[in-house]
Amino acid sequence: MNRPTAIYSAAQVRALDAYEIGKRQVPSYTLMTRAAEGALKILRARWPQARRIALVCGAGNNGGDGYVLARLAKSAGLEALVLAATPPGKLQGDALRAQSEWLAAGGAVHPFAAGGQSSESMAGSDLIVDALLGLGLAGPPRPESLAVIRAINAARRPVLALDLPSGLDADTGAVHETAVRADVTVCFVALKCGLFLGSGPEYAGLVLLEDLGVVAPLLPEFTPLLRRIDESGLAHHLPPRQRDSHKGNHGRVLIIGGGSGMPGALRLAGEAALRVGAGLVTVAGSPANLVAVTATRPELIYLPVSSDSGLDEAIRGADVVAIGPGLGRDDWSQRLWATVVRAEGIPVVVDADALNLLALSPVKLPEDWILTPHPGEAGRLLGSDAREVQADRLGAARELHARFGAIVVLKGAGTLVASSVAGTAELAICERGNPGMATAGMGDVLTGVVAALRAQIDDSTHAARLGVLVHALAGDSAAQGGQRGLIAGDVLAELRTWVNP
């Protein structure tokens, strides 16, 4: 078992399964047995005290996995109770073979009856195994499946889901009415998108992979749809500093925003850039905000900007520019935005009102620029709305990248980063972060983090991905005392830990 980064669609996983069986001549029942063996290993490791296991088995291969697991668990000395959600006569192929071998081993099959003896049996078990639907779900579950799913959840026992929690869409993470709430999901062959998108993380619990020995061939059709952002990149791209280094070695960041009466966003972004290691940070904003920013964070250099004329020299002296936090949309803001758009040869991080100004006058941007929209801003950039963006986050991130040319950080639960790697569009996802971070100022902190990392890492894609990761990890550290009441300043205090791996 390992922690891979590649994530696939349901169709790709089915094709991988077929390739293994057809091209590599691995019998399908061998794969089913490997799946059950891997699930048993995880079951014993995660719940070592569990002795009574209730397995809810459906009609397809997911049910077959459950029957094989029941047989192996029985052989290991556990009490395995099989609850069949599908009459035995409807099973075919490997699932039928798995059930027959379970019966031959002395096992019994009990028809599932929601609300009756089955519910009592589940409530009295140490663990429930969800082997009902898995990858076999196509559209909303049928009423009889919904009844089983509700009964599993009502039992209030720990749940191990095989491949996918039943009721969860394998591609989108959508839930129709309800789905099994698993504590652990053991995913077979390859990771599925639905475990990481939409409601997937809410229902899947801890996701572990058993690849069953399947290795994706190097063919275009098996290119992953997205990848996890790997924490190992932190140590690689942020090595220990040389003893004789100075502030000029660590990047000069210019952050533009802070319209009149809006010092907070600029202050948060500026301190975030300092906290993740930028050597020198200048914040440019309305003269009225100078005291409010510098009195609380004197390490920031404040550039009062009453017109766009003072920006050109500051931009030339920076290694990276960020624009948007507290910027506003008035004439002053538009002039500053226009100045940045005219700049050449410098990477730019675009956030907040700068994104709204871009939506008003769309323009193709350099490929090393980084856009950081939340769903509402993404909707305006695409001429739609937040609801449409959230309904297809993968599609929205791809379209933003294609339309504007820049790297796109689509914020939200499971932040996505769309970029071009070796000339090919690629999506990455951040699994970290928590609901406590859904509060004012978090986006400003992310802007500062990404800008400062871009000043230290000579690659906008890596800076965007690692910036999202560092921000999320800091948010998780800050939330250890509770998610409710978490504020952006709490995240600032945790950033240093994650940029010194």
C-alpha positions in Angstrom: 0.0 0.0 0.0 1.3 3.5 -0.9 0.3 7.1 -1.2 0.3 7.8 -5.0 -0.5 11.2 -6.5 -2.4 10.1 -9.6 -6.2 10.3 -9.6 -8.5 8.9 -12.3 -12.0 8.9 -13.6 -14.3 5.9 -13.1 -14.0 5.1 -16.8 -10.2 5.1 -16.7 -10.2 2.8 -13.7 -12.5 0.3 -15.5 -10.2 0.5 -18.5 -7.2 -0.2 -16.2 -9.0 -3.2 -14.8 -9.8 -4.5 -18.3 -6.2 -3.9 -19.4 -4.8 -5.9 -16.5 -7.2 -8.7 -17.2 -7.0 -8.7 -21.0 -3.5 -7.5 -21.9 -1.6 -8.7 -18.8 -3.6 -11.9 -18.4 -4.4 -11.4 -14.7 -7.6 -13.3 -13.9 -10.4 -11.1 -12.6 -10.9 -13.3 -9.6 -7.3 -12.9 -8.7 -7.8 -9.1 -8.6 -10.9 -9.6 -6.4 -9.0 -11.8 -4.0 -6.2 -9.2 -3.8 -8.8 -6.5 -3.0 -10.2 -8.5 -0.2 -6.7 -9.4 1.2 -5.8 -5.7 1.2 -9.1 -4.7 2.8 -8.5 -7.3 5.6 -5.1 -6.0 6.2 -6.4 -2.5 6.6 -9.3 -3.7 8.8 -7.0 -5.5 11.2 -4.6 -2.5 11.4 -7.3 0.1 11.9 -9.6 -1.8 14.2 -7.4 -4.4 15.9 -10.0 -5.0 18.6 -12.8 -5.7 16.2 -14.1 -9.3 16.4 -17.6 -9.2 14.9 -17.8 -7.8 11.3 -21.1 -7.1 9.5 -20.6 -7.1 5.7 -23.3 -5.6 3.5 -22.9 -7.1 0.1 -24.5 -6.0 -3.2 -24.9 -7.7 -6.6 -21.8 -6.7 -8.5 -18.0 -7.0 -8.1 -18.2 -4.8 -5.0 -20.4 -7.4 -3.4 -18.0 -10.0 -4.6 -15.2 -8.2 -2.8 -17.3 -8.3 0.3 -17.9 -12.1 0.1 -14.2 -12.8 -0.4 -13.4 -10.5 2.5 -16.0 -12.4 4.7 -14.3 -15.7 3.9 -10.8 -14.4 4.6 -12.0 -12.7 7.9 -13.6 -16.0 9.0 -10.3 -17.9 8.3 -8.5 -15.3 10.4 -10.7 -16.0 13.4 -13.2 -13.2 13.1 -17.0 -13.5 13.2 -18.2 -12.5 9.8 -21.9 -11.8 9.3 -22.9 -11.4 5.6 -26.1 -9.3 4.9 -27.1 -9.7 1.3 -28.8 -6.7 -0.2 -29.3 -8.7 -3.4 -31.0 -12.1 -3.6 -28.3 -14.8 -4.2 -30.0 -15.9 -7.4 -29.1 -12.6 -9.1 -25.4 -12.8 -8.7 -23.2 -13.6 -11.7 -19.6 -14.1 -12.6 -16.9 -13.4 -10.0 -19.5 -12.2 -7.4 -21.4 -15.6 -7.7 -18.1 -17.5 -7.4 -17.1 -15.4 -4.3 -20.5 -16.1 -2.7 -20.2 -19.8 -3.5 -16.8 -20.1 -1.9 -18.0 -18.2 1.2 -20.8 -20.8 1.6 -18.4 -23.7 0.9 -16.3 -22.3 3.8 -19.2 -22.7 6.2 -20.5 -19.2 5.9 -24.1 -18.1 5.8 -26.0 -15.5 3.8 -28.7 -13.4 5.6 -31.1 -11.4 3.5 -30.8 -7.7 4.3 -34.0 -6.2 5.8 -33.7 -2.5 6.8 -35.2 -1.8 10.1 -35.4 -5.5 11.2 -32.9 -8.1 12.3 -30.3 -6.7 9.8 -30.3 -3.3 11.5 -29.9 -5.0 14.9 -27.0 -7.1 13.7 -25.2 -4.1 12.3 -25.7 -2.1 15.5 -24.3 -5.0 17.5 -21.2 -5.4 15.3 -17.8 -3.9 15.9 -17.5 -2.8 12.3 -19.6 -2.6 9.2 -18.1 -3.2 5.8 -19.9 -1.4 2.9 -19.7 -3.7 -0.1 -23.0 -2.6 -1.6 -22.4 -0.5 -4.8 -18.8 0.7 -5.1 -17.9 1.8 -8.7 -21.2 0.2 -9.9 -23.3 3.3 -9.2 -24.7 5.0 -12.3 -26.9 7.9 -11.4 -29.0 8.2 -8.2 -29.2 5.0 -6.1 -32.4 3.0 -6.4 -34.9 3.2 -3.5 -33.9 -0.2 -2.2 -30.2 0.8 -2.2 -31.1 4.0 -0.4 -32.8 2.1 2.3 -29.7 0.0 2.9 -27.4 3.1 2.9 -29.7 4.8 5.5 -29.6 1.6 7.6 -25.8 1.5 7.6 -25.6 5.1 8.7 -28.3 4.6 11.3 -26.3 1.8 12.9 -23.7 4.3 14.1 -20.9 1.8 13.9 -17.4 2.3 12.3 -17.6 1.7 8.6 -15.0 0.5 6.1 -16.1 1.2 2.6 -14.7 -1.0 -0.2 -13.6 1.1 -3.2 -16.2 3.9 -2.7 -18.8 4.7 -0.1 -22.1 3.5 -1.6 -24.1 6.4 -3.0 -21.1 8.6 -3.8 -20.5 9.5 -7.5 -17.1 8.2 -8.5 -16.3 11.1 -10.8 -17.8 14.2 -9.2 -18.2 13.4 -5.5 -21.9 14.2 -5.8 -24.3 12.6 -3.3 -27.9 12.0 -4.4 -30.1 12.1 -1.3 -27.6 10.2 0.9 -24.4 8.0 0.9 -22.6 5.8 3.3 -20.5 7.8 5.8 -17.3 5.8 6.0 -14.5 6.1 8.5 -12.1 4.6 6.1 -12.4 3.9 2.4 -10.0 1.4 0.8 -9.8 2.3 -2.9 -8.9 -0.5 -5.4 -6.7 -0.3 -8.5 -6.4 3.5 -8.5 -7.8 6.6 -6.8 -11.1 7.9 -8.1 -11.9 11.6 -8.5 -15.1 11.5 -6.5 -13.2 10.7 -3.3 -11.5 14.1 -3.5 -14.2 16.4 -5.1 -17.6 17.6 -4.0 -18.9 15.7 -1.0 -16.3 13.0 -1.4 -14.0 13.9 1.5 -17.0 14.3 3.8 -18.2 10.7 3.1 -15.0 8.8 2.4 -13.2 9.5 5.6 -9.5 8.4 5.4 -8.7 7.2 1.9 -6.2 4.4 1.5 -5.2 2.7 -1.8 -4.7 -0.9 -2.5 -3.5 -0.9 -6.2 -3.7 -4.8 -6.4 -0.4 -4.7 -8.3 -2.0 -2.8 -11.2 0.4 -0.3 -12.9 -1.0 2.2 -15.4 0.6 1.8 -18.8 2.2 4.8 -20.4 -0.6 5.5 -22.8 -2.5 8.7 -23.4 -5.8 7.3 -22.2 -4.3 6.6 -18.8 -3.0 10.1 -18.2 -4.4 11.0 -14.7 -7.2 13.5 -14.6 -5.6 15.2 -11.6 -2.9 14.7 -9.0 -2.5 15.2 -5.3 -0.2 18.0 -4.3 2.7 16.1 -2.7 4.2 17.4 0.5 7.6 16.1 -0.5 7.9 19.1 -2.8 8.3 21.4 0.3 11.7 19.9 1.2 12.8 19.8 -2.4 12.0 23.4 -3.2 12.6 25.0 0.2 16.0 23.6 1.2 17.9 25.0 4.2 19.4 28.4 3.5 23.1 29.0 3.0 24.8 30.6 6.0 26.1 33.6 3.9 22.7 34.4 2.3 21.1 37.8 2.6 17.7 39.3 2.0 18.4 39.9 -1.7 18.7 36.1 -2.2 15.2 35.4 -1.0 13.1 37.5 -3.3 11.6 41.0 -3.5 7.8 41.0 -3.4 5.5 43.9 -4.3 1.9 43.6 -3.2 -0.6 46.2 -4.6 -4.0 46.9 -3.1 -5.3 48.5 0.0 -7.6 51.2 -1.4 -8.8 53.9 0.9 -10.2 52.4 4.1 -9.0 48.9 3.2 -5.7 48.4 5.0 -6.4 45.0 6.5 -6.2 42.9 3.3 -2.9 44.5 2.3 -1.5 44.0 5.8 -2.4 40.3 5.9 -1.0 39.6 2.4 2.2 41.4 3.3 2.8 39.6 6.6 2.1 36.3 4.9 4.8 37.0 2.4 7.3 37.8 5.1 6.3 34.7 7.2 7.0 32.3 4.3 10.4 33.8 3.7 10.4 36.6 1.2 13.5 38.7 1.8 11.9 42.1 1.3 8.2 42.9 1.0 6.8 46.2 -0.2 3.1 46.9 0.0 1.6 49.7 -2.2 -1.7 51.2 -1.4 -3.6 54.3 -0.6 -1.6 56.9 1.4 -4.4 56.9 3.9 -3.5 53.3 5.0 0.2 53.9 5.7 -0.1 54.2 9.5 -2.6 51.4 9.9 -0.3 49.0 8.1 3.2 50.0 9.3 2.2 50.6 12.9 1.2 46.9 13.3 3.9 45.4 11.0 6.9 47.7 10.7 8.9 45.1 8.8 6.7 45.9 5.7 7.9 48.7 3.4 4.9 50.9 2.6 4.7 52.7 -0.7 1.9 55.3 -0.8 0.4 55.4 -4.2 -1.9 58.3 -5.1 -1.7 57.6 -8.8 -0.3 55.0 -11.1 2.8 57.0 -11.8 4.7 55.7 -8.8 4.3 52.1 -9.6 6.6 51.5 -12.6 9.8 51.8 -10.7 8.5 49.6 -7.9 7.5 46.9 -10.3 10.9 47.0 -12.0 12.6 46.4 -8.7 10.4 43.4 -7.7 10.9 39.7 -8.5 7.2 39.1 -8.2 4.1 41.3 -8.0 0.7 40.5 -6.4 -2.3 42.7 -7.0 -5.8 42.6 -5.6 -6.1 42.5 -1.8 -8.3 45.4 -0.8 -7.8 47.0 -4.2 -11.4 48.1 -5.0 -12.8 48.8 -8.4 -12.8 52.6 -8.7 -10.7 54.7 -11.2 -7.6 54.6 -8.9 -7.8 50.8 -8.8 -8.3 50.4 -12.5 -5.2 52.6 -13.2 -3.1 50.5 -10.9 -4.4 47.3 -12.6 -3.7 48.7 -16.1 -0.1 49.5 -15.0 0.5 45.9 -13.9 -1.1 44.4 -17.0 1.4 46.5 -19.1 4.4 45.2 -17.2 6.6 42.7 -19.0 8.9 39.9 -17.8 7.6 39.6 -14.2 5.3 37.0 -12.7 2.1 38.3 -11.1 -0.3 36.9 -8.6 -3.9 38.2 -9.3 -6.5 38.1 -6.6 -9.7 39.7 -5.3 -10.8 42.9 -7.0 -8.0 42.5 -9.6 -9.8 39.4 -10.8 -13.1 41.3 -11.0 -11.3 44.0 -13.1 -10.0 41.2 -15.3 -13.5 39.9 -15.7 -14.7 43.3 -16.9 -12.0 43.5 -19.6 -10.7 40.0 -20.3 -7.2 39.7 -21.7 -4.9 36.7 -22.3 -2.2 36.7 -19.7 1.4 35.4 -19.5 1.6 31.7 -18.6 3.7 32.4 -15.5 0.9 34.6 -14.0 -1.2 33.0 -11.2 -4.9 33.7 -10.8 -6.5 32.8 -7.4 -10.3 33.1 -7.7 -12.9 31.8 -5.3 -16.0 30.2 -7.0 -17.8 33.6 -7.2 -14.9 35.3 -8.9 -14.3 32.3 -11.1 -18.0 32.5 -12.2 -17.6 36.2 -13.2 -14.4 35.4 -15.1 -16.3 32.7 -17.0 -19.6 34.6 -17.4 -21.5 32.2 -15.2 -21.9 32.0 -11.4 -20.5 30.2 -8.3 -23.2 27.5 -8.5 -22.1 26.5 -12.0 -18.5 26.5 -11.0 -19.1 24.3 -8.0 -21.1 21.9 -10.1 -18.0 21.2 -12.3 -14.9 22.5 -10.5 -12.6 20.5 -12.8 -14.2 21.9 -15.9 -14.1 25.4 -14.5 -10.5 25.3 -13.6 -9.6 23.9 -17.0 -11.6 26.5 -18.8 -10.1 29.4 -16.8 -6.6 28.2 -17.6 -7.4 27.8 -21.3 -9.2 31.1 -21.5 -6.7 33.3 -19.7 -3.5 31.4 -20.3 -2.3 31.8 -16.7 -2.0 29.2 -13.9 -5.3 29.0 -12.0 -5.8 28.4 -8.3 -9.5 27.7 -7.9 -10.1 28.1 -4.2 -12.5 26.1 -2.0 -12.8 22.7 -0.4 -10.2 20.7 -2.4 -8.5 23.7 -4.0 -7.5 23.0 -7.6 -4.4 24.2 -9.5 -4.6 24.2 -13.3 -1.4 24.7 -15.2 0.6 23.5 -18.2 3.3 21.0 -17.5 5.7 20.2 -20.4 3.1 21.7 -22.7 0.2 19.6 -21.4 -2.6 20.9 -19.2 -2.6 19.4 -15.8 -4.7 19.7 -12.7 -3.6 19.2 -9.1 -5.7 19.1 -5.9 -4.9 20.0 -2.3 -6.5 17.6 0.2 -5.5 19.7 3.2 -7.4 22.6 4.8 -10.6 22.7 6.9 -14.0 24.5 7.1 -12.6 26.9 9.8 -10.7 28.6 7.0 -13.9 29.8 5.4 -13.6 33.3 6.8 -12.5 36.8 5.9 -8.8 37.4 5.0 -7.8 33.8 4.2 -7.6 34.6 0.5 -5.3 37.6 1.3 -3.0 35.4 3.3 -2.9 32.9 0.4 -2.0 35.7 -2.0 1.0 36.6 0.1 2.1 33.0 0.5 2.0 32.3 -3.2 3.8 35.5 -4.1 6.6 34.9 -1.6 7.1 31.3 -2.7 7.2 32.4 -6.3 9.9 34.9 -5.3 11.9 32.0 -3.9 11.1 29.3 -6.5 11.8 29.8 -10.1 8.6 28.1 -11.3 5.1 29.5 -11.1 3.4 26.0 -11.1 5.4 24.8 -8.2 5.0 28.0 -6.3 1.2 27.9 -6.8 0.9 24.3 -5.7 3.1 24.6 -2.7 1.6 27.9 -1.8 -1.8 26.3 -1.6 -0.4 23.4 0.4 1.5 25.6 2.9 -1.6 27.8 3.4 -3.8 24.7 4.0 -1.3 23.0 6.3 -1.0 26.2 8.4 -4.8 26.3 8.5 -4.9 22.8 9.8 -2.3 23.5 12.5 -4.2 26.6 13.6 -7.5 24.6 13.8 -6.2 22.2 16.3 -7.8 24.3 19.0 -11.1 24.3 17.1 -12.3 25.3 13.7 -15.0 27.6 14.8 -13.6 31.1 15.5 -10.4 30.5 13.4 -9.2 33.8 11.8 -6.7 34.6 9.2 -4.2 35.9 11.8 -4.1 32.5 13.4 -2.9 31.0 10.1 -0.2 33.6 9.8 1.3 32.4 13.0 1.6 28.8 11.7 3.2 29.5 8.3 6.8 29.4 9.4 6.5 25.8 10.6 5.6 24.6 7.1 8.2 26.5 5.1 11.0 25.1 7.3 10.5 21.3 6.6 
